[in-house]
Amino acid sequence: MGSNVIVFGWNRSIPGREKVSGQHFDEFVKYLVGLQQKAAIESFEVVFLDTHGGDFNGFFLLKGETAKLDALVSTTEWTTHMTRASLHLDGAGAIRGVTGREVMERMALWTSVIPS
């Protein structure tokens, strides 16, 4: 059972590194556009959350086939972007997840292991 999304989220730019964050943001969007054009991912969205006092303030949502996402996160380019992000973003991290019918598969698995 695989996952069909990657959520790459962050809290905020580390103070003093805002310009680096802005430049990397532009480069990362171009990278994702290229991945979409090559069909390595199906799509992506960028979400900025409204100010709420929490530590999760924005994210990229990448959608794709499980095998293609597995291949993506194994590349040097992906690892380089994640490493760079960790140097200028507070709370940067990538998480795998599911949407669509995969949610129902996960829910069925979850309910099947609930003790009686």
C-alpha positions, 0 to 999 in steps of 0.5 A: 500500500503506497502513498500518492502525495507528498506534503512538504511543509514549513513554519517560517524562514529562519530570521536573517535567511528570508532572501535565501528562502525567497530565492529557493522558493522560486527555484523549487517551483521551477523544479516542480514545474519541470517534474510535472512536464516530465510526468514525474508528478501529476500536479502540485499546489502551494498553500500559504496558511493564514496567521494562526499562531501555530508552527505550520504555516505553508506547504507544497502538496505534490500528487503522483503515482506511488512508484514515481513519488518513491523514485522522486524522493530517492533522487539527488535533486530532491535530497538537495532541495530538502537539505537546502530548505532545512538550512533556511526554513524553520520546521521544514519537512516532507511527509508522505500521505494519501488522498482519494480512494487510497484513503478508503484503503487505509481506513479499511486497513485501520478498522481491520486491526482494531482490537475486538 
